[in-house]
Amino acid sequence: MVISKRKTVLAALTVAAMMVPGLARAEFINVLTGGTSGVYYPMGVGMSKLFGDKIAGARPSVQATKASVENLNLLQQGKGEIAFSLGDSVISAWKGEADAGFPSPLKKLRGIAAIYPNYIQIVASKDSGIKTLADLKGKRLSVGAPKSGTELNARAILAAAGMSYKDLSKVEYLPFAESVELMKNRQLDATLQSAGLGVASIRDLSTSVEIVMVEVPPALIAKAGAPFVEGTIPPNTYTGQTGAVNTAAVMNYLVTHEGVSEKLVYEMTKSIFENLPTLAAAHAAGRAIKLESALGGMAIPLHPGAAKYFAEKGIKIPATN
């Protein structure tokens, strides 16, 4: 009886895998995300469910990571099929910038699509007295996990403001949730988090203590240069934040590697862009994903599977691809 049931299950999996041309067996899709309190993780969970529902034979899983830098290094090693990453990390990985966490160029990386912008969200406790970037001098700041996309953003923004970590009284290299816990316990004055709007960690913080959202002025963004652009955190994104806040933004990308089949990347790309409301339901950041801007700023070669889907939809493929 047990053997019979096992044979039935195996037969069903085989049939499912064969339903999609080019997928002769079940395809494992490891989605590389970020910390569970950020945006990458819930978005990755949403994508994983889509892949499971829309791609016959797919066996998706979601891996929590330290985000951009770790994700790109894992892709280069073939330890994932699709990953989230900040645009500046993608550029650094392709070039092989050791200071950014990439000792050598990651030339196996391939692009899938631009998705939504990350906003540089600098949040201070009201008690800290911090109101501007200059006020961070002599204060305690968490800048994200070491050499994460957030931490690279922190370095760049502070440099544009004429500061470095040496100007701070204490620097913590912590993921979002841990940073918030230290702020609740008055062990930190501020945290810099590069994430989509409405990130769970800052929502949690704003309901626990009075916060101040620190502006990143347009002139400073211009000084920081690419890949930073101007962005706005709308009023009431977080509890107690009654006004709009100017800040810098960086586009996020979905990335894969050259070893993933054209068929699978095509199916993943199609699943994402033909089910955008599902991703918007997974996290509000998903509302910013648009087919027409999917190839904006793509700094690495586009995977053939993604190129095939966008060509079918009439999206012009960049000349570099």
URCOR-V211193 format. One record per pair of residues at least 12 apart in sequence whose ideal C-beta (glycine too) atoms are under 6 Angstrom apart, sorted by the first residue. I is the first residue (numbers start at 1). J is the second residue. If there is no record, write none. Layout:
# URCOR-V211193
i	j
I	J
I	J
This chain:
# URCOR-V211193
i	j
13	26
16	56
16	57
17	57
19	56
20	56
20	57
22	263
23	57
26	57
26	59
27	57
27	58
27	264
28	59
29	51
29	58
29	60
29	81
30	61
30	63
30	80
30	81
31	44
31	47
31	48
31	62
31	82
32	63
32	65
32	71
32	74
32	80
32	83
33	64
33	84
34	67
35	175
35	176
36	64
37	176
37	177
37	200
37	201
38	176
38	195
39	195
39	196
39	199
39	283
39	285
40	84
41	64
42	282
42	283
43	282
43	283
44	62
45	62
46	279
46	282
48	60
48	62
50	271
50	275
50	278
51	271
54	271
55	267
66	145
66	148
67	148
67	149
68	85
68	86
68	89
68	149
69	89
69	101
69	147
69	148
71	83
71	85
72	85
72	93
72	106
75	257
76	106
76	108
78	259
81	260
82	254
82	256
82	268
83	255
85	253
85	255
86	118
86	149
86	250
86	252
87	227
87	250
87	251
87	253
88	227
88	250
89	149
90	253
90	299
91	299
93	106
94	300
100	152
101	147
108	257
108	258
109	255
109	257
109	300
110	256
110	257
110	258
110	301
110	303
111	255
111	298
111	300
111	302
112	254
112	256
112	269
112	306
113	254
113	294
114	251
114	253
114	294
114	296
115	252
115	254
115	289
116	196
116	252
116	285
116	288
116	289
117	249
117	251
118	194
118	195
118	250
118	252
119	197
119	231
119	233
119	247
119	249
120	153
120	157
120	194
120	216
120	247
120	248
121	193
122	192
122	214
123	191
123	202
123	211
124	189
124	190
124	212
124	214
125	183
125	209
126	210
126	212
128	189
130	190
133	161
137	167
138	169
139	189
140	169
140	170
140	188
140	189
141	168
141	190
142	172
142	174
142	179
142	188
142	191
143	192
145	175
146	173
150	194
153	194
154	192
156	224
160	220
160	223
160	224
161	220
176	193
176	201
177	201
179	191
180	201
180	204
180	205
183	205
184	208
196	285
197	237
198	237
198	284
202	238
206	238
206	239
206	240
207	239
210	240
213	241
213	245
215	245
215	246
216	247
216	248
218	230
221	248
227	250
228	248
229	249
231	247
231	249
232	244
233	245
233	247
251	297
256	303
262	304
262	305
265	303
265	305
265	306
266	305
266	308
266	309
269	306
269	309
270	309
273	291
276	289
301	321
302	321
